Amino acid sequence: MTRLINAGRPAFNHPDRGATERRPLPAGYNHLHHRTRIGHGQAVFETAGTAVTTFGAHRASGLFVRAGHGAVRPGSRVVVGIGFGPLRISAPCQVVWTAYEPTRIGFAYGTLAGHPECGEESFMVHRDPDGTVWFEVTAFSRPAAWYTRLAGPVVPFLQQCYARRLGRTVRKLAAAA
């Protein structure tokens, strides 16, 4: 069952919480949708779901992630570090909704004050009726800091590149299943 966190929490830096679950994505943002075939079968589905909901896939993709232990839940806070060393940018987020279902596992987090973007991003693993397993990233975002505004169209391009990289990482992690 999907659970949505109380939309009235003031820490978010955008008003459209939960839109990656509800659809359509809100106007006025850059939209991202990327889907990667991961493999086939229940073991692949479960392994990929665990990698996504524990940030194992994010970490294996090269991001610094500061989050609680175990699977994410609505309200969980996470800080994603983008970059390296003194050039690392901290991107605070909070989990908006989760899905732990027989054919769908994943979550979405929304950006908090201090994040260089404002918006929401979901990371989902789906299992089709034929057993095919997919990883899907859906996001909407727009600049929230001077440097992301200055970067213009480079940011959406980098987000798309990261979604592809994350898909390859989830596939690699699930291949061990």
ROSE-4610 file (N, C-alpha, C; in Angstrom, 1 decimal, always signed):
// ROSE-4610
residu = [M/M/M/T/T/T/R/R/R/L/L/L/I/I/I/N/N/N/A/A/A/G/G/G/R/R/R/P/P/P/A/A/A/F/F/F/N/N/N/H/H/H/P/P/P/D/D/D/R/R/R/G/G/G/A/A/A/T/T/T/E/E/E/R/R/R/R/R/R/P/P/P/L/L/L/P/P/P/A/A/A/G/G/G/Y/Y/Y/N/N/N/H/H/H/L/L/L/H/H/H/H/H/H/R/R/R/T/T/T/R/R/R/I/I/I/G/G/G/H/H/H/G/G/G/Q/Q/Q/A/A/A/V/V/V/F/F/F/E/E/E/T/T/T/A/A/A/G/G/G/T/T/T/A/A/A/V/V/V/T/T/T/T/T/T/F/F/F/G/G/G/A/A/A/H/H/H/R/R/R/A/A/A/S/S/S/G/G/G/L/L/L/F/F/F/V/V/V/R/R/R/A/A/A/G/G/G/H/H/H/G/G/G/A/A/A/V/V/V/R/R/R/P/P/P/G/G/G/S/S/S/R/R/R/V/V/V/V/V/V/V/V/V/G/G/G/I/I/I/G/G/G/F/F/F/G/G/G/P/P/P/L/L/L/R/R/R/I/I/I/S/S/S/A/A/A/P/P/P/C/C/C/Q/Q/Q/V/V/V/V/V/V/W/W/W/T/T/T/A/A/A/Y/Y/Y/E/E/E/P/P/P/T/T/T/R/R/R/I/I/I/G/G/G/F/F/F/A/A/A/Y/Y/Y/G/G/G/T/T/T/L/L/L/A/A/A/G/G/G/H/H/H/P/P/P/E/E/E/C/C/C/G/G/G/E/E/E/E/E/E/S/S/S/F/F/F/M/M/M/V/V/V/H/H/H/R/R/R/D/D/D/P/P/P/D/D/D/G/G/G/T/T/T/V/V/V/W/W/W/F/F/F/E/E/E/V/V/V/T/T/T/A/A/A/F/F/F/S/S/S/R/R/R/P/P/P/A/A/A/A/A/A/W/W/W/Y/Y/Y/T/T/T/R/R/R/L/L/L/A/A/A/G/G/G/P/P/P/V/V/V/V/V/V/P/P/P/F/F/F/L/L/L/Q/Q/Q/Q/Q/Q/C/C/C/Y/Y/Y/A/A/A/R/R/R/R/R/R/L/L/L/G/G/G/R/R/R/T/T/T/V/V/V/R/R/R/K/K/K/L/L/L/A/A/A/A/A/A/A/A/A/A/A/A]
num = [1/1/1/2/2/2/3/3/3/4/4/4/5/5/5/6/6/6/7/7/7/8/8/8/9/9/9/10/10/10/11/11/11/12/12/12/13/13/13/14/14/14/15/15/15/16/16/16/17/17/17/18/18/18/19/19/19/20/20/20/21/21/21/22/22/22/23/23/23/24/24/24/25/25/25/26/26/26/27/27/27/28/28/28/29/29/29/30/30/30/31/31/31/32/32/32/33/33/33/34/34/34/35/35/35/36/36/36/37/37/37/38/38/38/39/39/39/40/40/40/41/41/41/42/42/42/43/43/43/44/44/44/45/45/45/46/46/46/47/47/47/48/48/48/49/49/49/50/50/50/51/51/51/52/52/52/53/53/53/54/54/54/55/55/55/56/56/56/57/57/57/58/58/58/59/59/59/60/60/60/61/61/61/62/62/62/63/63/63/64/64/64/65/65/65/66/66/66/67/67/67/68/68/68/69/69/69/70/70/70/71/71/71/72/72/72/73/73/73/74/74/74/75/75/75/76/76/76/77/77/77/78/78/78/79/79/79/80/80/80/81/81/81/82/82/82/83/83/83/84/84/84/85/85/85/86/86/86/87/87/87/88/88/88/89/89/89/90/90/90/91/91/91/92/92/92/93/93/93/94/94/94/95/95/95/96/96/96/97/97/97/98/98/98/99/99/99/100/100/100/101/101/101/102/102/102/103/103/103/104/104/104/105/105/105/106/106/106/107/107/107/108/108/108/109/109/109/110/110/110/111/111/111/112/112/112/113/113/113/114/114/114/115/115/115/116/116/116/117/117/117/118/118/118/119/119/119/120/120/120/121/121/121/122/122/122/123/123/123/124/124/124/125/125/125/126/126/126/127/127/127/128/128/128/129/129/129/130/130/130/131/131/131/132/132/132/133/133/133/134/134/134/135/135/135/136/136/136/137/137/137/138/138/138/139/139/139/140/140/140/141/141/141/142/142/142/143/143/143/144/144/144/145/145/145/146/146/146/147/147/147/148/148/148/149/149/149/150/150/150/151/151/151/152/152/152/153/153/153/154/154/154/155/155/155/156/156/156/157/157/157/158/158/158/159/159/159/160/160/160/161/161/161/162/162/162/163/163/163/164/164/164/165/165/165/166/166/166/167/167/167/168/168/168/169/169/169/170/170/170/171/171/171/172/172/172/173/173/173/174/174/174/175/175/175/176/176/176/177/177/177]
x = [+0.8/+0.0/+0.9/+0.5/+1.3/+0.9/+1.9/+1.6/+2.2/+1.4/+1.8/+1.9/+3.0/+3.2/+2.3/+2.0/+1.2/+1.8/+1.0/+1.5/+1.7/+1.3/+1.4/+2.7/+3.7/+5.0/+5.7/+6.2/+6.8/+8.2/+8.9/+10.3/+10.5/+9.5/+9.7/+9.9/+10.6/+10.8/+10.0/+8.9/+8.0/+6.6/+5.6/+4.2/+3.6/+4.3/+3.6/+3.9/+3.9/+4.3/+3.4/+4.0/+3.2/+2.9/+3.3/+2.9/+3.5/+4.7/+5.2/+4.4/+3.6/+2.7/+1.3/+0.8/-0.5/-0.5/+0.4/+0.5/-0.7/-0.8/+0.4/+1.4/+2.6/+3.6/+3.2/+3.5/+3.1/+3.8/+3.1/+3.7/+4.7/+5.6/+6.5/+7.8/+8.0/+9.2/+9.8/+11.0/+11.6/+11.1/+10.7/+10.2/+11.3/+11.4/+12.3/+11.5/+11.7/+11.2/+12.2/+12.7/+13.6/+13.3/+13.3/+13.0/+14.0/+14.5/+15.5/+15.0/+15.2/+14.9/+16.0/+15.6/+16.5/+16.8/+15.7/+15.9/+14.5/+14.5/+13.2/+13.2/+12.0/+11.7/+11.6/+11.1/+10.8/+12.1/+13.1/+14.4/+15.0/+15.0/+15.5/+14.7/+13.3/+12.4/+12.8/+12.9/+13.1/+14.5/+15.5/+16.9/+16.9/+16.3/+16.3/+15.5/+14.4/+13.6/+14.4/+15.1/+15.9/+17.0/+17.7/+18.8/+18.3/+17.1/+16.5/+16.0/+15.3/+14.7/+15.7/+16.9/+17.9/+19.0/+18.9/+19.9/+21.1/+21.1/+22.2/+22.6/+21.5/+21.8/+22.4/+21.9/+22.4/+23.9/+24.2/+25.6/+26.5/+26.0/+26.8/+27.0/+26.1/+26.3/+27.3/+27.8/+28.8/+28.3/+27.1/+26.6/+26.9/+27.2/+27.3/+25.9/+25.4/+24.1/+24.2/+23.5/+23.4/+21.9/+21.6/+20.2/+20.2/+19.0/+18.8/+19.0/+19.1/+19.3/+18.0/+18.0/+16.8/+16.1/+14.9/+14.1/+13.5/+13.4/+12.8/+11.3/+10.9/+9.5/+9.1/+7.8/+7.4/+7.9/+8.5/+9.1/+10.6/+11.1/+12.6/+13.3/+14.3/+15.2/+16.4/+16.9/+18.1/+18.9/+20.2/+21.0/+21.9/+21.7/+22.5/+23.7/+24.9/+26.0/+26.4/+26.3/+26.6/+28.0/+28.9/+30.3/+31.3/+32.4/+33.5/+34.2/+34.6/+35.4/+34.8/+35.7/+35.2/+34.2/+34.1/+33.1/+31.8/+31.6/+30.4/+29.3/+28.1/+26.9/+26.0/+25.5/+24.5/+23.1/+22.4/+21.0/+20.0/+19.5/+18.5/+17.2/+16.7/+15.4/+14.6/+13.3/+12.5/+11.6/+11.5/+10.6/+9.2/+8.5/+7.1/+6.2/+6.5/+5.6/+6.5/+5.9/+6.6/+5.6/+6.1/+5.2/+6.0/+5.4/+5.9/+4.7/+4.6/+3.5/+4.0/+3.1/+3.6/+4.2/+3.9/+4.5/+5.2/+5.3/+5.9/+6.5/+7.8/+8.6/+9.3/+9.2/+10.0/+9.6/+10.0/+9.7/+9.9/+9.5/+9.8/+10.3/+11.2/+11.6/+11.4/+11.1/+10.9/+12.1/+12.4/+13.5/+13.1/+14.1/+13.9/+14.7/+14.4/+15.1/+16.6/+17.4/+18.8/+19.2/+18.3/+18.6/+18.8/+19.7/+19.9/+18.8/+17.9/+16.7/+15.5/+14.3/+13.1/+12.3/+11.7/+10.9/+10.8/+10.6/+10.4/+10.9/+11.4/+12.0/+11.5/+11.0/+10.6/+11.6/+11.8/+12.6/+11.8/+11.4/+10.5/+11.0/+10.7/+11.0/+9.6/+9.3/+8.1/+8.3/+7.4/+7.4/+6.1/+6.3/+5.2/+4.6/+3.4/+2.7/+3.6/+4.4/+5.2/+6.5/+6.8/+7.9/+9.1/+8.9/+9.9/+10.0/+11.2/+11.4/+12.0/+11.5/+11.9/+12.2/+13.2/+13.5/+13.1/+12.5/+11.9/+12.2/+12.7/+12.9/+12.0/+11.2/+10.3/+10.6/+10.7/+11.0/+10.5/+10.3/+10.1/+10.9/+11.6/+12.4/+12.7/+13.1/+13.5/+14.6/+15.4/+16.5/+15.9/+16.7/+16.4/+17.6/+18.7/+20.0/+20.5/+21.3/+21.8/+22.6/+23.4/+24.3/+23.5/+22.4/+21.6/+20.8/+20.5/+19.8/+20.9/+22.1/+23.2/+23.5/+23.4/+23.8/+22.7/+21.5/+20.5/+20.2/+20.2/+19.9/+20.9/+22.0/+23.0/+22.4/+21.7/+21.2/+20.2/+19.2/+18.3/+19.1/+20.1/+20.9/+21.7/+22.3/+23.0/+22.0/+20.8/+19.8/+19.5/+19.3/+19.0/+20.2/+21.4/+22.6/+22.7/+22.3/+22.3/+21.2/+20.1/+19.0/+19.4/+20.1/+20.6/+21.7/+22.6/+23.6/+23.0/+22.0/+21.3/+20.6/+20.0/+19.4/+20.4/+21.5/+22.6/+23.1/+23.1/+23.6/+22.6/+21.3/+20.3/+20.3/+20.4/+20.5/+21.7/+22.9/+24.0/+23.8/+23.3/+23.0/+22.0/+21.0/+20.0/+20.4/+21.4/+21.9/+22.5/+22.9/+23.4/+22.3/+21.0/+19.9/+19.7]
y = [-1.2/+0.0/+1.2/+2.2/+3.5/+4.3/+5.0/+5.9/+7.2/+8.3/+9.6/+10.4/+11.1/+11.9/+13.1/+13.6/+14.8/+15.9/+16.4/+17.4/+18.8/+19.0/+20.3/+20.6/+19.7/+20.0/+21.1/+22.1/+23.3/+23.2/+22.1/+22.1/+21.9/+21.5/+21.3/+22.6/+22.7/+23.9/+24.0/+23.2/+23.2/+22.8/+23.2/+22.9/+21.6/+20.9/+19.8/+18.4/+18.3/+17.0/+15.9/+14.7/+13.6/+13.5/+14.4/+14.5/+13.3/+12.8/+11.7/+10.4/+10.4/+9.3/+9.5/+10.7/+11.0/+11.2/+11.9/+12.2/+13.1/+13.9/+14.2/+15.1/+15.1/+16.0/+17.4/+18.3/+19.7/+20.5/+21.5/+22.4/+23.3/+23.9/+24.8/+24.2/+22.9/+22.2/+21.5/+21.1/+20.2/+18.8/+18.0/+16.6/+15.6/+14.5/+13.4/+12.1/+11.3/+9.9/+9.0/+8.0/+7.1/+5.7/+4.7/+3.3/+2.4/+1.5/+0.5/-0.9/-1.8/-3.2/-3.8/-4.4/-4.9/-6.4/-7.1/-8.6/-9.2/-10.4/-11.2/-12.0/-12.1/-13.0/-12.3/-13.0/-12.5/-12.2/-13.0/-12.7/-11.4/-11.2/-9.9/-8.7/-8.9/-7.8/-7.5/-8.5/-8.2/-7.6/-8.1/-7.6/-6.2/-5.9/-4.5/-3.6/-4.0/-3.3/-2.9/-3.9/-3.6/-2.6/-2.8/-1.9/-0.4/-0.3/+1.1/+1.6/+0.9/+1.4/+1.5/+1.0/+1.2/+2.1/+2.8/+3.6/+2.9/+1.6/+0.8/+1.1/+1.3/+1.6/+3.0/+4.0/+5.3/+5.3/+4.6/+4.6/+3.9/+2.8/+2.0/+2.8/+3.8/+4.7/+5.8/+5.9/+6.9/+8.1/+8.1/+9.3/+9.0/+10.1/+10.1/+10.2/+9.3/+9.3/+9.2/+10.2/+10.1/+9.9/+8.7/+8.3/+7.3/+7.1/+6.1/+4.7/+3.7/+2.4/+1.7/+0.7/+0.0/+0.7/+0.1/+0.6/+2.0/+2.8/+4.2/+4.1/+5.1/+5.2/+6.7/+7.0/+8.4/+9.2/+10.3/+11.2/+11.0/+9.9/+9.7/+10.9/+11.3/+12.4/+11.8/+12.4/+11.9/+13.1/+13.1/+14.1/+13.4/+13.8/+13.3/+14.2/+13.7/+14.6/+14.4/+15.5/+15.6/+16.2/+15.5/+16.1/+15.4/+16.0/+15.3/+16.4/+15.9/+16.7/+18.0/+19.1/+20.4/+21.0/+20.3/+20.6/+19.9/+19.1/+18.4/+19.4/+19.2/+20.0/+19.1/+19.5/+18.7/+19.0/+18.0/+18.1/+17.4/+18.2/+17.5/+17.2/+16.0/+15.6/+14.9/+14.7/+13.9/+13.0/+11.8/+10.8/+11.2/+11.3/+11.8/+10.6/+9.6/+8.4/+7.1/+6.0/+4.7/+3.8/+2.7/+1.7/+0.3/-0.5/-1.9/-2.8/-3.1/-3.9/-5.1/-6.1/-7.3/-7.1/-6.0/-5.8/-4.4/-3.7/-2.4/-2.0/-1.7/-1.3/+0.0/+1.0/+2.2/+3.3/+4.5/+5.7/+6.9/+8.0/+9.3/+10.2/+11.1/+12.1/+13.5/+14.4/+15.8/+16.6/+17.7/+18.5/+19.4/+19.6/+20.5/+21.8/+22.8/+24.0/+23.7/+24.4/+24.2/+23.3/+22.6/+21.7/+22.7/+22.4/+23.2/+23.2/+22.3/+22.2/+22.2/+22.4/+22.2/+21.2/+20.2/+19.2/+17.9/+16.9/+15.5/+14.5/+13.4/+12.3/+11.0/+10.1/+8.8/+7.7/+6.7/+5.5/+4.3/+3.6/+2.5/+1.3/+0.1/-1.1/-1.8/-2.2/-2.8/-4.2/-5.1/-6.4/-6.6/-6.8/-7.0/-8.4/-8.7/-10.0/-11.1/-10.8/-11.9/-12.1/-11.3/-11.4/-10.5/-9.7/-8.7/-7.6/-7.3/-6.3/-5.0/-3.9/-2.6/-1.7/-0.8/+0.3/+1.6/+2.4/+3.7/+4.9/+5.9/+7.2/+8.2/+8.9/+10.0/+11.2/+12.3/+13.5/+14.8/+15.8/+17.1/+18.0/+19.0/+19.9/+21.2/+22.2/+23.5/+24.0/+24.9/+25.5/+26.2/+26.0/+26.7/+27.5/+27.4/+28.1/+28.8/+29.8/+30.6/+29.8/+28.8/+28.1/+27.1/+26.6/+25.7/+26.5/+27.7/+28.6/+29.0/+29.3/+29.6/+28.4/+27.2/+26.0/+25.8/+26.3/+26.2/+24.8/+24.5/+23.1/+22.0/+22.4/+21.3/+20.5/+21.1/+20.3/+19.2/+19.5/+18.4/+17.3/+17.7/+16.7/+15.8/+16.4/+15.6/+14.7/+15.2/+14.4/+13.1/+13.3/+12.2/+11.2/+11.7/+10.9/+10.1/+10.7/+10.0/+8.9/+9.2/+8.2/+7.0/+7.2/+6.1/+5.3/+6.0/+5.3/+4.5/+5.1/+4.4/+3.2/+3.3/+2.1/+1.0/+1.3/+0.3/-0.3/+0.6/+0.1/-0.9/-0.5/-1.4/-2.8/-2.7/-4.0/-4.8/-4.2/-4.9/-5.5/-4.8/-5.3/-6.4/-6.3/-7.3/-8.6/-8.5/-9.6/-10.7/-10.3/-11.3/-12.2/-11.8/-12.5/-13.9]
z = [+0.0/+0.0/+0.0/-0.8/-0.9/+0.3/+0.9/+2.0/+1.7/+1.9/+1.6/+2.9/+3.1/+4.3/+4.3/+5.4/+5.6/+4.7/+3.8/+2.9/+3.5/+4.7/+5.4/+6.0/+5.9/+6.6/+5.9/+6.7/+6.2/+5.6/+5.8/+5.5/+4.0/+3.2/+1.8/+1.1/+0.0/-0.7/-2.0/-2.1/-3.2/-2.7/-3.4/-3.0/-3.6/-4.4/-5.2/-4.7/-3.4/-2.8/-3.2/-3.6/-4.0/-5.5/-6.2/-7.7/-8.5/-8.0/-8.8/-8.6/-7.6/-7.3/-8.0/-8.0/-8.5/-10.0/-10.5/-11.9/-12.3/-13.3/-14.1/-13.3/-13.8/-13.1/-13.3/-12.3/-12.3/-13.4/-13.9/-14.9/-14.2/-15.0/-14.4/-13.9/-14.2/-13.8/-15.0/-14.9/-15.8/-15.4/-16.4/-16.1/-16.6/-15.8/-16.1/-16.0/-17.0/-16.8/-17.5/-16.8/-17.4/-16.8/-17.7/-17.4/-17.9/-17.1/-17.4/-17.1/-18.1/-17.8/-16.9/-15.8/-14.8/-15.0/-15.3/-15.4/-15.3/-14.7/-14.7/-13.4/-12.9/-11.7/-10.4/-9.4/-8.1/-7.4/-7.5/-6.8/-7.3/-8.6/-9.1/-8.6/-8.6/-8.1/-6.7/-5.8/-4.4/-4.1/-4.8/-4.7/-5.1/-6.3/-6.8/-5.9/-5.4/-4.4/-3.2/-2.6/-1.4/-1.7/-2.9/-3.2/-3.4/-3.9/-4.0/-2.7/-1.9/-0.7/+0.5/+0.4/+1.4/+1.0/-0.2/-0.8/-1.2/-1.2/-1.7/-3.1/-4.0/-5.4/-5.5/-4.7/-4.8/-4.4/-3.3/-2.9/-3.9/-4.4/-5.4/-6.7/-6.9/-8.1/-7.9/-6.7/-6.4/-5.6/-5.2/-4.4/-2.9/-2.2/-0.7/-0.2/+0.6/+1.2/+2.7/+3.3/+4.8/+5.1/+5.6/+5.8/+7.0/+7.5/+8.6/+8.0/+8.9/+8.5/+8.2/+7.3/+6.9/+5.8/+5.5/+4.4/+4.7/+3.7/+3.9/+4.2/+4.9/+5.3/+5.1/+4.9/+4.8/+6.0/+5.7/+6.8/+7.0/+6.4/+6.6/+5.9/+6.6/+6.0/+5.5/+4.4/+3.7/+3.2/+3.2/+2.6/+1.6/+0.3/-0.8/-1.0/-1.1/-1.4/-2.9/-3.6/-5.0/-5.2/-5.8/-6.0/-5.1/-4.9/-4.2/-3.3/-2.1/-1.2/-0.9/-1.0/-0.8/-1.8/-2.9/-4.0/-3.8/-2.7/-2.5/-2.1/-2.8/-2.4/-1.7/-0.6/+0.2/-0.3/-0.5/-1.0/-0.1/+0.9/+1.8/+1.2/+1.6/+1.1/+2.2/+1.9/+2.9/+2.1/+2.5/+1.8/+1.9/+0.8/+0.7/+0.7/-0.1/-0.1/-0.4/+0.0/-0.2/-0.8/-1.5/-2.0/-1.7/-0.9/-0.7/-1.0/-2.3/-2.8/-3.6/-3.9/-4.6/-5.9/-6.6/-7.9/-8.1/-6.9/-7.0/-5.6/-5.7/-4.5/-4.8/-3.9/-4.1/-3.3/-3.6/-2.8/-3.7/-3.1/-3.7/-2.5/-2.8/-1.9/-2.5/-1.6/-2.0/-1.5/-2.2/-1.8/-0.6/+0.3/+1.4/+1.2/+2.1/+2.1/+2.1/+1.3/+1.2/+0.0/-0.6/-1.8/-3.0/-3.9/-5.0/-6.0/-5.9/-6.8/-5.9/-6.5/-5.8/-6.6/-6.0/-6.7/-6.0/-6.8/-6.2/-7.2/-6.7/-7.5/-6.9/-7.8/-7.3/-8.0/-7.2/-7.6/-7.4/-8.5/-8.4/-9.1/-8.5/-9.2/-9.4/-10.6/-11.0/-11.6/-11.3/-11.9/-12.7/-14.0/-14.9/-14.7/-15.2/-15.0/-15.6/-16.7/-17.3/-16.5/-15.4/-14.6/-14.9/-16.0/-16.3/-15.2/-14.8/-13.8/-14.4/-14.0/-14.5/-13.3/-13.6/-12.6/-13.3/-12.6/-13.2/-12.3/-12.9/-12.2/-12.8/-12.0/-12.4/-11.5/-12.2/-11.4/-12.0/-11.2/-11.6/-10.8/-11.4/-10.6/-11.4/-10.6/-11.2/-10.2/-10.7/-9.9/-8.6/-7.5/-6.3/-5.8/-6.4/-6.0/-7.3/-7.0/-8.1/-9.1/-8.5/-9.4/-10.3/-9.8/-10.7/-11.7/-11.3/-12.3/-13.4/-13.0/-13.9/-14.8/-14.3/-15.1/-16.2/-16.0/-17.1/-17.5/-18.8/-19.3/-19.0/-18.4/-18.0/-16.9/-16.0/-14.8/-15.3/-16.1/-16.5/-17.3/-18.1/-18.8/-17.8/-16.7/-15.7/-14.9/-14.7/-14.0/-14.8/-16.1/-17.0/-17.1/-17.1/-17.1/-15.8/-14.7/-13.4/-13.3/-13.9/-13.9/-14.7/-15.8/-16.6/-15.8/-15.1/-14.3/-13.2/-12.6/-11.5/-12.0/-13.2/-13.8/-14.0/-14.5/-14.8/-13.5/-12.4/-11.1/-10.5/-10.6/-10.1/-10.8/-12.1/-12.9/-12.5/-12.3/-11.8/-10.4/-9.5/-8.2/-8.2/-9.0/-9.1/-9.8/-10.6/-11.4/-10.5/-9.3/-8.3/-7.7/-8.0/-7.4/-8.0]
